[in-house]
Amino acid sequence: MAKRILILAGDFVEDYELMVPYQALIMMGYEVDVVCPDKKAGDKIPTAIHDFEGDQTYTEKRGHNFALTATFSDIKLDSYTGLLIPGGRSPEYLRVDKRCLEIVKAFFTANKPVAATCHAAQLLAAAEVIKGRQLTCYPACEPDVKLAGGTYQAIAIDGAYVDGNLVSSPAWPGNPAWVREFVKLLGAKIEI
């Protein structure tokens, strides 16, 4: 039986933080279900492309329409090996959905691998799973981490930080390190 990964996404999820890990995990042989509250397999969510162009924060452009691969209401958590939460604006929406909070808590309770990047820290904070944990995120979410009792790690934007079952990264430039560390937590071995 193949290992299955659950990706929680919502409207205006950051394009690269969804597309790159989704495609990389499939390429490595994982079954990947991408879900969004109140939506079914085949429904589309808009993505957003965030870039760093010298402004005080990132700029945002409309991205692609991503077709969800599974129905949110049908997912069975015990069938998943790991959870991946991309950033963008979707975590702001997901953090007020009770079922999303339950999903995040369940993965932490079961000590299953969780990958969170960028603004995903907002969802982790709302799920109350980062107290006493160390993680990184988009720098503007540092207060969310601290208010939730976590310790913010200021690392390079292209890096990843691992604390137990949690791997985090500041933003999409960290995708290579973030996905690599997540796959290690899943028990895969990457060789060249």
Secondary structure, DSSP 8 states (H G I E B T S, - for coil): ---EEEEE--TTEEHHHHHHHHHHHHHTT-EEEEE-TT--TT-EEEEEEEE-SSSSS-EEEEEEEEE-SS-GGG--GGG-SEEEE--BTHHHHHTT-HHHHHHHHHHHHTT--EEEETTHHHHHHHTT--TT-EE---GGGHHHHHHTT-EE----TT--EEETTEEEESSGGGHHHHHHHHHHHTT-----
